Amino acid sequence: MANNPTIGYGYWSILAGTCDFTDISTATTTITNVGEGENILRWTVANSNCPSATNDVIINYENIIAEFTVTPETQIYPNATVGIENYSNPNYTSYYWEFDDGNTLTQDVFEAFFEHEYTSAGTYTITLTAYGDFCENSTAQTITILDEVSIQNTENNLFQIYPNPSNGVFEIENNTNDNIYLEILNIEGKIIYTSNFNNKTKIDLSNYSKGIYFIKLNSNNETYYKKIIIQ
């Protein structure tokens, strides 16, 4: 451990690597902008009457950045499989995944893409921790798995959709007085249509296949879902 001398003076120097010292003459100084790899710093105590004494500090630093995407971010149960694409550096030591459903995964070999299946509806936070030889970094993303019950229980008085079922043309009335961001998802959870509207809008999905779709409505930081049917 470096200590300030009672006689003479002390100073920091860099033997290998790079960094910036807040104060090179203070033993307990702060360093910033540490270079990647091995950094060797030396604390030297000197005075005119005795040989200099030194103490070396080795700092190994890695700039680990964990990155990934999940698609789709909203999925409709029982189609509850999401695709995960890892954009982290493929040369890190390992990758640890937490899926917020009781399952985890450790990858000692980099995988650019894999899938994870959820077995129930809910909101889940997927967390990736990337490990290097000396450092680590984590990042997280939240996804939503919906089911028919949660969609049917959304507040029916806020939005009116008609006719439903229809041939693909729907009108939506907004009773919230807020600007609405609208997304339409197919049964696999993929977004096929987006728009913004205030009081009322008409959407035309007549070019899409017959079946069940879901409308996601974002209003004042709240999210609502409605089921529509093209027949």
ZIRAJO-V737130 format. One record per helix or strand of 2 or more residues. SS is the DSSP state (H for helix, E for strand). FROM is the first residue (numbers start at 1). TO is the last residue. If there is no record, write none. Layout:
ss->SS from->FROM to->TO
ss->SS from->FROM to->TO
This chain:
ss->E from->9 to->16
ss->E from->20 to->21
ss->E from->31 to->32
ss->E from->37 to->47
ss->E from->50 to->61
ss->E from->68 to->71
ss->E from->74 to->76
ss->E from->81 to->86
ss->E from->94 to->98
ss->E from->104 to->107
ss->E from->113 to->117
ss->E from->122 to->131
ss->E from->136 to->146
ss->H from->148 to->152
ss->E from->159 to->162
ss->E from->169 to->174
ss->E from->180 to->185
ss->E from->191 to->197
ss->E from->200 to->204
ss->E from->211 to->219
ss->E from->222 to->230
